[in-house]
């Protein structure tokens, strides 16, 4: 699953101040916004073993106008976790065990569901619940970069 967020006015800023300015203006805002979304997603994710919750992270890639924030299951996070019968008491066949599945695969089933279970979306709601805060963070980041530009 992928959600694309476009920063309005980014092209105009790049033309006015240069391409490198755009990266310096947006990167701090994207970093802070990623942390906000990641934290919100951790609170919304469906948990049984907490493995998916523990694997959530963020990574920034690209440069300037191509800057992207990837929020979701990250490699190396979310090591196998055990679960007890009480953790699975709502299952048809409660059992104890160890979740050795890869969160990068499992996250899609949580978000979109399967034919056997409904979806438990958490990434997109985490983004939508924090839209105004993210706009403020990125706006402040650009304002600070413009203020530093004149120095």
Residue frames relative to the residue before (quaternion, step in Angstrom):
aa qw qx qy qz dx dy dz
X 1.0000 0.0000 0.0000 0.0000 0.00 0.00 0.00
X 0.0221 -0.7982 0.6015 -0.0235 3.54 -0.98 0.85
X 0.1014 -0.7608 0.6393 0.0476 3.54 -1.01 0.89
X 0.1875 -0.7925 0.5738 0.0868 3.57 -0.79 1.00
X 0.1041 -0.7726 0.6257 0.0271 3.54 -0.88 1.03
X 0.1800 -0.7947 0.5746 0.0766 3.57 -0.76 1.06
X 0.3030 -0.7342 0.5810 0.1779 3.56 -0.94 0.91
X 0.3247 -0.7630 0.5297 0.1786 3.58 -0.47 1.23
X 0.7877 0.2968 -0.2433 0.4819 3.55 -0.96 0.92
X 0.4374 0.7152 -0.4551 0.3000 3.61 1.24 -0.06
X 0.6532 0.5135 -0.3236 0.4526 3.61 0.93 -0.83
X 0.6482 0.5161 -0.3166 0.4618 3.58 1.00 -0.81
X 0.6332 0.5196 -0.3261 0.4720 3.59 1.03 -0.78
X 0.6478 0.5200 -0.3188 0.4563 3.58 0.95 -0.87
X 0.6596 0.5006 -0.3077 0.4687 3.59 0.98 -0.83
X 0.7093 0.4804 -0.2650 0.4425 3.57 0.91 -0.92
X 0.8230 0.2543 -0.1018 0.4976 3.59 0.88 -0.90
X 0.5832 -0.5572 0.3910 0.4433 3.61 1.21 -0.29
X 0.6377 -0.5875 0.3622 0.3420 3.56 -1.18 0.66
X 0.6438 0.5294 -0.3320 0.4416 3.59 1.01 -0.77
X 0.5857 0.5830 -0.3614 0.4319 3.57 1.13 -0.65
X 0.6309 0.5598 -0.3338 0.4209 3.56 0.97 -0.89
X 0.6512 0.5009 -0.3152 0.4751 3.59 0.97 -0.81
X 0.6717 0.4916 -0.2997 0.4662 3.60 0.91 -0.89
X 0.6691 0.5005 -0.2974 0.4618 3.58 1.11 -0.64
X 0.7726 0.3969 -0.2015 0.4527 3.59 0.87 -0.92
X 0.5903 0.6278 -0.3781 0.3382 3.61 0.96 -0.80
X 0.6817 0.4618 -0.3291 0.4623 3.70 0.75 -0.81
X 0.6517 0.5157 -0.3128 0.4599 3.60 1.02 -0.76
X 0.6499 0.5023 -0.3124 0.4772 3.57 1.01 -0.81
X 0.6326 0.5347 -0.3341 0.4497 3.59 0.98 -0.81
X 0.6919 0.4640 -0.2808 0.4767 3.60 0.84 -0.97
X 0.6463 0.5199 -0.3178 0.4593 3.60 0.99 -0.81
X 0.6250 0.5428 -0.3313 0.4528 3.58 1.04 -0.77
X 0.6443 0.5131 -0.3178 0.4696 3.57 1.01 -0.81
X 0.6346 0.5270 -0.3262 0.4617 3.60 1.00 -0.81
X 0.6871 0.4719 -0.2857 0.4728 3.60 0.84 -0.97
X 0.6382 0.5319 -0.3255 0.4515 3.58 0.95 -0.86
X 0.6641 0.5034 -0.3012 0.4636 3.59 0.92 -0.88
X 0.6543 0.4991 -0.3070 0.4780 3.56 0.98 -0.83
X 0.6491 0.5175 -0.3163 0.4592 3.60 0.98 -0.84
X 0.6229 0.5423 -0.3413 0.4487 3.61 1.01 -0.76
X 0.6806 0.4833 -0.2833 0.4721 3.57 1.08 -0.69
X 0.7233 0.4471 -0.2369 0.4699 3.59 1.16 -0.55
X 0.5491 0.6525 -0.3979 0.3383 3.60 1.16 -0.50
X 0.4974 -0.6384 0.5084 0.2942 3.55 -1.10 0.83
X 0.0757 -0.8355 0.5442 0.0096 3.60 -0.63 1.05
X 0.0024 -0.7216 0.6919 0.0227 3.50 -1.15 0.80
X 0.8015 0.1931 -0.0855 0.5595 3.57 0.74 -1.09
X 0.3705 -0.7497 0.4539 0.3077 3.61 1.29 -0.27
X 0.3872 0.7351 -0.4754 0.2893 3.59 1.25 0.26
X 0.6618 0.4828 -0.3086 0.4835 3.60 0.90 -0.88
X 0.6295 0.5401 -0.3276 0.4525 3.57 0.97 -0.85
X 0.6970 0.4738 -0.2658 0.4681 3.58 0.97 -0.86
X 0.6700 0.5056 -0.3028 0.4513 3.59 1.18 -0.42
X 0.5106 0.6643 -0.4262 0.3410 3.60 1.21 -0.21
X 0.1586 0.7605 -0.6131 0.1434 3.51 -0.99 0.92
X 0.3013 -0.7371 0.5632 0.2205 3.55 -1.27 -0.20
X 0.0708 -0.7716 0.6317 0.0237 3.51 -1.28 0.53
X 0.2521 -0.7500 0.5923 0.1518 3.56 -0.98 0.87
X 0.0120 -0.7835 0.6212 -0.0099 3.56 -0.96 0.90
X 0.7071 0.4495 -0.3346 0.4314 3.54 -1.24 0.38
X 0.2777 -0.7421 0.5929 0.1440 3.49 -1.39 -0.01
X 0.8431 0.1533 -0.1154 0.5023 3.58 -1.09 0.70
X 0.8410 -0.0937 0.1082 0.5218 3.56 -0.80 -1.07
X 0.6784 0.4731 -0.2857 0.4840 3.59 1.25 -0.32
X 0.3349 0.7614 -0.4898 0.2612 3.58 1.24 0.34
X 0.0225 -0.8014 0.5971 -0.0286 3.57 -0.87 0.99
X 0.2125 -0.7364 0.6274 0.1372 3.55 -1.17 0.71
X 0.1344 -0.7815 0.6073 0.0478 3.58 -0.70 1.12
X 0.0161 -0.7999 0.5976 -0.0519 3.55 -0.54 1.23
X 0.4694 0.6437 -0.4905 0.3531 3.56 -0.74 1.05
X 0.7651 -0.2999 0.2550 0.5095 3.54 -1.22 -0.48
X 0.1577 -0.8052 0.5693 0.0518 3.57 -0.75 1.08
X 0.5771 -0.5983 0.4191 0.3652 3.62 -1.04 0.69
X 0.8006 0.3030 -0.2302 0.4629 3.55 -1.04 0.82
X 0.6631 0.4510 -0.3126 0.5091 3.58 1.23 -0.23
X 0.7772 0.3508 -0.2408 0.4636 3.58 -1.19 0.43
X 0.0342 0.8260 -0.5582 0.0705 3.54 0.69 1.09
X 0.6852 -0.4906 0.3211 0.4321 3.64 -1.16 0.45
X 0.1168 -0.7948 0.5951 0.0228 3.55 -0.95 0.96
X 0.4113 -0.6910 0.5385 0.2516 3.51 -1.18 0.62
X 0.1016 -0.7724 0.6217 0.0810 3.55 -1.24 0.41
X 0.3715 -0.7487 0.5184 0.1807 3.53 -1.15 0.70
X 0.6864 -0.4507 0.3619 0.4413 3.56 -1.32 0.10
X 0.6484 0.5127 -0.3350 0.4522 3.60 0.98 -0.73
X 0.6070 0.5459 -0.3534 0.4567 3.63 1.11 -0.60
X 0.7721 0.3356 -0.1581 0.5159 3.58 1.08 -0.76
X 0.2575 0.8223 -0.4810 0.1620 3.58 1.22 0.37
X 0.6787 0.4806 -0.2994 0.4677 3.63 1.13 -0.50
X 0.5072 0.6426 -0.4260 0.3852 3.61 1.23 -0.10
X 0.6242 -0.5305 0.4060 0.4051 3.58 -1.23 0.39
X 0.7810 0.1080 -0.0459 0.6134 3.56 1.05 -0.83
X 0.1984 -0.8065 0.5435 0.1215 3.62 0.15 1.22
X 0.1256 0.7893 -0.5909 0.1102 3.54 -1.01 0.84
X 0.4285 -0.6450 0.5608 0.2931 3.52 -1.30 0.36
X 0.1923 0.7949 -0.5613 0.1269 3.56 -1.14 0.48
X 0.4291 -0.6619 0.5476 0.2789 3.51 -1.31 -0.41
X 0.3043 -0.7538 0.5581 0.1664 3.58 -0.76 1.06
X 0.0251 -0.8185 0.5735 -0.0230 3.56 -0.41 1.22
X 0.4180 0.7274 -0.4532 0.3012 3.60 1.27 0.12
X 0.5225 -0.6340 0.4827 0.3033 3.53 -1.26 0.51
X 0.4285 -0.7201 0.4777 0.2638 3.64 -0.63 1.05
X 0.6013 0.5659 -0.3704 0.4254 3.62 1.09 -0.54
X 0.6584 0.4430 -0.3003 0.5293 3.60 1.22 -0.43
X 0.6765 0.5347 -0.2781 0.4232 3.56 0.89 -1.02
X 0.5898 0.6088 -0.3686 0.3817 3.59 1.06 -0.73
X 0.6285 0.5379 -0.3395 0.4476 3.60 1.03 -0.72
X 0.6616 0.4973 -0.3101 0.4678 3.60 0.98 -0.79
X 0.6194 0.5264 -0.3388 0.4738 3.59 1.09 -0.65
X 0.7043 0.4793 -0.2625 0.4531 3.58 0.84 -1.01
X 0.8186 0.2880 -0.1139 0.4838 3.58 0.80 -1.04
X 0.4261 -0.7015 0.4665 0.3297 3.59 1.21 -0.36
X 0.3032 -0.7065 0.5996 0.2223 3.55 -1.34 -0.05
X 0.6701 -0.4687 0.3431 0.4622 3.57 -1.20 -0.09
X 0.6785 0.4931 -0.2789 0.4676 3.59 1.26 -0.34
X 0.8143 0.1117 -0.0477 0.5676 3.59 1.12 -0.48
X 0.5252 -0.6460 0.4486 0.3250 3.57 -1.09 0.66
X 0.5893 -0.5788 0.4167 0.3795 3.60 -1.20 0.36
X 0.1787 -0.7246 0.6518 0.1344 3.53 -1.31 0.49
X 0.0865 -0.8386 0.5372 0.0249 3.57 0.51 1.22
X 0.0135 0.8132 -0.5810 0.0298 3.57 -0.96 0.85
X 0.6373 0.5438 -0.3503 0.4188 3.64 1.04 -0.56
X 0.6988 0.4557 -0.2798 0.4751 3.58 0.78 -0.97
X 0.6493 0.4866 -0.3431 0.4732 3.66 0.91 -0.71
X 0.6081 0.5470 -0.3577 0.4507 3.61 1.08 -0.65
X 0.6479 0.5000 -0.3120 0.4826 3.58 1.05 -0.74
X 0.7124 0.4721 -0.2719 0.4424 3.59 0.76 -1.04
X 0.6459 0.5287 -0.3271 0.4430 3.60 1.03 -0.69
X 0.7669 0.3492 -0.1724 0.5102 3.60 1.17 -0.51
X 0.2608 0.8139 -0.4921 0.1653 3.60 1.23 0.31
X 0.7001 0.4676 -0.2985 0.4496 3.60 0.74 -0.96
X 0.6371 0.5153 -0.3304 0.4685 3.60 1.02 -0.74
X 0.6486 0.5134 -0.3149 0.4654 3.60 1.00 -0.81
X 0.6232 0.5306 -0.3345 0.4672 3.59 1.00 -0.80
X 0.6588 0.5063 -0.3052 0.4654 3.58 0.96 -0.87
X 0.6575 0.5194 -0.3131 0.4470 3.59 0.91 -0.92
X 0.6980 0.4518 -0.2796 0.4801 3.59 0.83 -0.96
X 0.6239 0.5383 -0.3351 0.4569 3.60 1.03 -0.72
X 0.6623 0.4914 -0.3011 0.4788 3.58 0.97 -0.86
X 0.6240 0.5451 -0.3308 0.4517 3.57 1.04 -0.78
X 0.6693 0.4780 -0.2943 0.4868 3.59 0.95 -0.85
X 0.6355 0.5258 -0.3324 0.4574 3.62 0.95 -0.83
X 0.6595 0.5022 -0.3114 0.4646 3.60 0.92 -0.86
X 0.6497 0.5142 -0.3177 0.4611 3.58 1.00 -0.81
X 0.6414 0.5091 -0.3204 0.4762 3.59 1.03 -0.77
X 0.6353 0.5232 -0.3236 0.4668 3.59 1.01 -0.80
X 0.6844 0.4704 -0.2813 0.4809 3.61 0.98 -0.84
X 0.5622 0.6340 -0.3816 0.3692 3.61 1.12 -0.59
X 0.6933 0.4887 -0.2750 0.4527 3.59 0.98 -0.83
X 0.6115 0.5851 -0.3540 0.3981 3.61 1.15 -0.35
